[in-house]
């Protein structure tokens, strides 16, 4: 995966920081010099425990416990309501204490 990331980021003239990759919208295979024109989607990778925590946070969002759930630089962030404080989740206990 790292080889793909290095090739990908160097081909687009960006450094390998995830936020820089995510800000470039509509990335296509032609940007990498390939003949086929397919869109490329960039997802952040999470360790399995954080993937489960992220899924639990998404379920809490569906249940109405919080308004926003997102990932930034490998951290799971939650906002209870518009304009509310951003909370970083590190365990299921953090999610229960919202």
C-alpha positions in Angstrom: 0.0 0.0 0.0 2.8 2.4 0.8 4.3 1.9 -2.7 1.0 2.9 -4.2 0.7 5.9 -1.9 4.2 7.1 -2.7 3.7 6.6 -6.5 0.3 8.3 -6.3 1.4 11.3 -4.3 4.5 11.9 -6.2 2.7 11.6 -9.5 0.2 14.3 -8.5 2.9 16.6 -7.1 1.7 16.4 -3.5 3.4 15.3 -0.3 2.1 12.2 1.4 0.0 13.9 4.1 -3.5 12.5 3.9 -5.2 15.9 4.2 -3.4 17.1 1.1 -4.5 14.1 -0.9 -8.1 14.4 0.3 -8.4 18.1 -0.7 -7.7 17.3 -4.4 -11.1 16.5 -5.7 -11.9 14.4 -8.8 -8.6 12.5 -9.0 -8.5 10.3 -12.0 -6.2 7.6 -13.4 -5.2 10.0 -16.2 -3.6 12.2 -13.5 -1.2 9.3 -12.9 -0.4 9.1 -16.6 -2.5 6.1 -17.4 -4.6 5.8 -20.6 -7.9 4.8 -18.8 -9.9 7.6 -17.2 -11.3 6.2 -14.0 -11.9 8.2 -10.7 -9.8 7.4 -7.7 -11.3 7.5 -4.2 -9.1 8.1 -1.2 -10.0 6.5 2.1 -8.0 6.7 5.3 -6.9 3.4 6.7 -7.8 2.6 10.3 -6.5 -0.2 12.5 -9.3 -2.8 13.1 -10.1 -1.5 16.6 -10.6 2.0 15.3 -12.6 0.7 12.4 -15.0 -0.9 14.9 -15.1 2.3 16.9 -15.9 4.3 13.8 -18.7 1.9 12.9 -20.1 2.3 16.5 -19.9 6.1 16.1 -21.8 5.9 12.8 -24.5 3.7 14.5 -24.7 6.3 17.3 -25.2 9.0 14.7 -28.0 7.0 13.1 -29.6 6.7 16.5 -29.5 10.4 17.0 -26.8 10.5 19.7 -24.6 12.8 17.7 -24.9 14.9 14.5 -21.5 14.5 12.8 -18.9 11.7 12.7 -15.7 11.9 10.6 -12.1 10.8 10.3 -9.2 13.3 10.2 -5.6 12.2 10.2 -6.5 8.8 11.5 -8.5 10.2 14.4 -12.3 9.6 14.9 -14.0 12.9 15.6 -17.6 13.5 16.7 -19.7 16.7 17.0 -22.9 16.4 19.0 -24.7 19.3 17.3 -24.0 22.1 14.8 -21.5 24.5 16.4 -20.8 22.1 19.3 -17.5 21.0 20.7 -15.5 18.4 18.6 -14.7 15.3 20.6 -12.0 12.8 19.7 -13.0 9.2 20.3 -10.4 6.8 21.6 -12.7 4.1 23.0 -16.3 3.0 23.2 -16.4 4.7 26.7 -15.9 8.0 25.0 -18.9 7.3 22.8 -21.1 6.3 25.7 -20.1 9.6 27.5 -21.4 11.9 24.8 
